[in-house]
């Protein structure tokens, strides 16, 4: 039998709960991996350079058009929010940038806490499986024929250990996935914040240039 079949046969009810948690982890992890590592991790360096050039020339409309070319980029969405508020003053621009960065943060953190929950709960489920397996074993031993006590003891300990192992494996896997998602999310948010700071600087430079002219 496969390891999964052995787990479900020997691990008791707790093993089925751990299996469901594992399926949920796979679904959430795949969705977060797609969003964080593909959808939000676009190479927009050339677009940012074009935006910088247009801003320094005070061609905000052209810069906005560049932002609209890649709608899934958190960096360009932040830049768009700042440019739309630029004509209302620096404070309005900074407020718009802060709101846009906050929105990016929320999108990056979405469902990541669920992965952390699975990591913590799966470990506890493994412990629950250990305890339930031992309880059933001692109950059965109290009523069993002396000749079968060794067999009953072996089956009970087997159930307890399988559940524990499954819970630990799932918990460790979820912790690794959670760390990767948090790290990538922080990188995306950091890039968006950095572009927001640069945007304010570029706008101020363009205005100083216009005054000097």
N, C-alpha and C positions, 0 to 999 in steps of 0.2 A: 504494500500500500504506500501511497505518497505520504509525505510529511503532513499535508493538510488533512488527509483522511484519518491518519493516526491521531492528529490533534483533536478532530471533531469526535472521534470515537472514544478517545481516552480522556479528553479534557473536560467533559461534562458540559453543563449549561453555560458556564462562564466562557468556555472556548467559543461557543456560538456568538456570544456578545462581543468578544474580542474580534472575531471574524467580521462582524458587522461594523465595528469601529475601524477595522483595517480597510474595508471597502470604502467607507466614508473618507478616510484619510487619502486613499488613492484618488478619489474624485476631486477632493478639495486641492490636493497637491498638484494635480495635473492642471487644474484651472488656474491656480496661482502661478505655476511655472510658465504657462502660456502668457499670462498677463504681464508678469514682472520681467521675464527673460526674453520675450519676443515682442508683444504688443507695445510695451512702454520702453523698450530698450532699442530705439531706433537711432541710427546714425544721422544726426541733424547738424553736424558741425558746419557743413557748407551753407546750410540754410541760415544758421546763426551768423556766419560771416556776412552773408548778404543783408541780413537784418541790420547788422551793425553799420554797414555802409549806407543803407537807406536812412537810418536814424541820424547819422552824422550829417547827412544832406538835408535833414528835416523832411524827408519823404516818408511820413508815417503811414500813408495809405499803401505805398508799395511794400513797406515792412509788414503791414497787416496781411497783405495778399500772400506773402511768403509764409506767414504763420498759418494761414488757412489751407496751405497745400498738404500739410501733414496733421490731420485732426487728432490722431492718437498720441502725439508726442506731448508728454507733460511739460517739457521745457518750452515748446512753442505755444502751448496753451497759456502758460504763465506769462510769456512775453506778450501774447495777444491781450490778456487782461490789463497788463500795465500800459500798453499802447493806447487802448481804448479810453483809459483814464488820464492819459498824459496831459490832455488839454485842460483838465480841471485843476492842475497844480500838483506839486510834488507830494503833498500829504495824501491827496486822493489816489495818486499813482501808487504810493507805498501801501496804502490800505488795500487797493485792488490786488497788488502783488501778494500781499500777505494772505488774502482770502483765497487766491488761486493756489498758492503753495499749500494751504490748509486742505483744500479740496484734493490736491495730489496726494497728500499724506493719508487722507481718508481712503482713497482708492487703493493705495499701496498696502494699507493695513487691513483692508477688508478680508474677512475670513481667516486671517493669520492667527487670531486669538483662538479660533476653533481648533487649529492644529496644535496649539499649546495645550488646550483642554484635552484633546485626544492623548497627547503625550503623558499628561498627569493621570488621567482616568485609566488608561490601559495598564499602567503599572499597578494601580490599585486593584484593577480587575484580576490581574495575575495573582496578587496577594489574596484576594477573595477566593479565587479558585483553589489556592493552596489550603486555605482554612476550611472551605466546604469539603474538599476532598478528604482532609484529615478527619473532619467531623463524621462524615459518612463511614470512613474506615473504622473508627473506634466504635461507632454504633453497631456496625456489622460484626465486629470482633466480639462484642459483648454477647451476641446471640448465636454466633456461629459454632459449628462443630469444630472441636480442637484440630481435627485433621485438615480442615480447610482454612484455618486462620492465616497460614503463611500465604496462600493464594490471595485471600481477601486483602491482606496487608499490602501485598505487591501491587494489586490493582488500584488500591486507594492512593498509595504514594505515587503511582504512575500518573493518575489523574491530576494530583496536586502539582507534580513537577511539570507536566505538559502545559497546564494553565499558566504557571509561573513563567516558564520559558517564553510562551507566546506573548504574554503581557509585557515582558521585558524587551523582547525583540521589537514589538510594535511601538513601545514607549521610546526606545532609543532611536528608531527610525523617524518617528514624529518629531523628536527633539532636533535631529539633524535637519529635517526639512524646515522646521520652524526657524532655525538659525539662518539657513540659506535665504528664506523669504524675508526675514527681518533685515539681513545684511543688504540684499538687493534693493529692498524698499528704501532703506536709508540712503543708498547710493543715488537712486532716482530722485528722491526728495532733495538731497544735497545739490545735485546738478540743477534742479529747478530753482532752488534758492540762489545759487551762484549766478544763474542767468538773470534772475530778478535784480540782484545787486548791480550787475553789469549794465542792465538796461537803464537803470536810474543814472548811472554814470554817463552812458552814451547820450541820453537825453540832455543832461546838464552840459555836456561838452558841445552838443549841437546848438544849444541856446547861447552859450558863451561865444561860439563862433559867429552866430547870427548877430549878436550885440556888437562884436568887434568889427563886423562888416559895416 
